Amino acid sequence: MARTASPVRIALLGAESTGKTQLTQALAAALGERGHRVIVVPEVLRGWCERQGRTPHAHEQVAIAHEQARQALTADTDVVIADTTPLMTAVYSHLLFQDESLYDFALAHQSQYDLTLLTGLDLPWVADGLQRDGPQVREPVDALLRAALARTNVTWQVIYGSGQARLEAALRALAAHTEYAQRADNHTATPWAWSCDSCSDAECEHRLFTRLLSAPTDR
């Protein structure tokens, strides 16, 4: 990844307790070790909850979404890694408040990322203060995220595994995207997405993903 006029932007999305923040930090460290200047955009909602001592009300969601977007787009570096985007705010507004008004803004913003990584549901749920609603919301959130991403031309991939395996899966996704981008310069690439991107069966997808990674290739 050579330095360009604008940074490479990577977004991490996923239901609660699926390792977004941990993967964000690990990915930033790995790319930093390779000589890239990396800025991590933290989750605005987390800081908001810590300051306010509560979760936001419905009318407070829009400001959080816009601030999340602002921070991601103003960073000047080689690589920007966003630990969530306004699309997460839109999904939770939909799920908790039956408010779908943030989707247009969130999806338009999501299109500005070069690669979106969706963390899978294969990690155990862990409590984390105000921000965790419980394991029962993970599948609905995951389903809403997939449905929203399916309505866009965003390049996205589901990431599975624990610890180092999860990081390596993310790095492979980034490497594959970089290769795709190079081919696109020669007008030979075709955008892609998961063929089962509306499915939220983590176990099923995990088996499929593992088989795909273990299959021999000619690259």
C-alpha positions, 0 to 999 in steps of 0.5 A, a space after each residue: 500500500 503506497 501512500 496516495 492522495 487519500 488514505 486507505 480506509 478500512 471499516 470494522 462492523 459487527 454485533 456486540 462482543 464480536 471483537 471489533 475493537 481488539 481486531 482494530 488494534 491488532 490490525 493497526 499494529 500489524 500495518 504499523 509494523 509494515 511501515 504504514 502510518 495508521 490512525 484508528 478512529 475509536 467508537 464515538 458511542 463508547 466515549 459518549 456513554 462513558 461521559 454521560 453514564 448512560 446509553 443515548 436516546 433516540 434523538 441523540 443518535 444522529 449526532 453520534 453518527 455524524 461525529 463518527 463519520 467526521 472523525 473518519 474522514 478528517 484523518 490524514 495518514 496512510 491508513 484509517 481504521 474505523 472501529 465502527 461507522 455510522 452504519 452501526 448507529 443506524 442499525 441500533 436506531 432501527 433495532 431499538 427505536 424502530 427508526 430507519 432514518 439514519 440509513 441513507 446517511 450511513 450507507 452513503 458514508 460507508 461507500 467511502 471506505 475501501 474495505 469493510 470487515 464484518 466480524 462474525 458471531 463465532 466469539 463468545 458474548 462477554 459483558 461490557 458495561 452500558 454498551 452491551 444489550 445481551 447475547 440475544 441481540 447479536 443475531 438481529 444486529 448481524 442480520 440488519 448489517 448484512 441486509 444494509 450492506 447488501 443494498 450497496 456496492 461496498 466491498 465487504 467480507 466476514 472475518 472469523 477466528 480467535 486472536 491471531 487467526 482473526 487478525 490473519 483473516 483480516 490481513 488476507 482480506 486486505 491483501 485480496 482487496 489490494 490485489 483486486 484494486 490493482 486489477 481494477 486499474 487494468 479494468 479486469 476486476 469485477 466487484 464481489 460480495 458473499 453469495 450468502 450475505 443474508 444468512 446469519 448462521 455463524 456456524 454454517 459460514 464459519 465452516 464454509 470460510 474455513 474450507 475456502 481458506 484451506 483450498 489450494 489456489 494458483 496465486 
